[in-house]
Amino acid sequence: MKKIAFALAMSALLSGCSRNPAIFPLNPFPTMTAMSCELKAVHEGALNPDYQRGKAGFAMKLTITNLDQQSGTAQVIGNVGTAEVRFTRLGDQMQFLEQTPAGNLTLLTVYTPPEAGKPLPAAYSRHILSTPANVSISQYAGSCQPKV
């Protein structure tokens, strides 16, 4: 019984020392109905079956519209067309998850601005099965500009 009481007391004491997970003050997302994103490939490669690094630098533009937090959907317009994606907004992030017709997943994460009125930092990740046992891997970084 003493061990249980000691464990509970230590647990209460240590939980009071937990710090807030936010290590810096967050700026809110601006009011927007859409956003346009400019991203540049910072990493590209292929896995077939060994990993081979490709050239980075390819630029991509995406437009995100129809942000519907209630239904958890949005629309992304890119270089290949338009897709309805899953949309989640949690604190300092907006996440857009797309499942392509081939079953591949892409993820775009947009963060709150570092300062009010500044562009929104963004990271985009694609892992695409191009052909059997040939996976194209790419990471993009850039920013998004809110549209009212």
C-alpha positions, 0 to 999 in steps of 0.5 A: 500500500505504501508503494502505491501511495508513493507512486501516486504522490510522485506521479502527481508531483512530476505531472505538475512539472510538465511544461506546455508543449508549445515552446513559442507563441503561435500566430493564428491562421489568417481568415481565408477561403483559399491559398496558393502554394509555391513549393520547391523539391528539396529532395527527390529519389527512387527506391528500386530496390536500392535507394538512389538520390535524384536531383532536387529543384523542381518547382510546383504550384498548388491551389487549395480551395473549398476548405471545409473544416466541418466535413474535413475536406478541401480541394487541391488543384495541381499540375495533374488536375484537381483532387478532393483531399482530407483536411484537418486543422489542428492548432498551428497546422493544416494538413491535406492528405490525398489518396491518388487514384493509384492508391498513393498518398501525398501529404501537405502540411501548412503552418501558421505564419511566423509573423502576422501578414507573412506567408505560411510555411509549407512542407509537401511529401510524396511517396509514389509507386511508379512501377512495380518495386519502383518508388519515387520519393520527394520532399518539397518545401515552400510557402502558401499565400492566403486568399480571402 
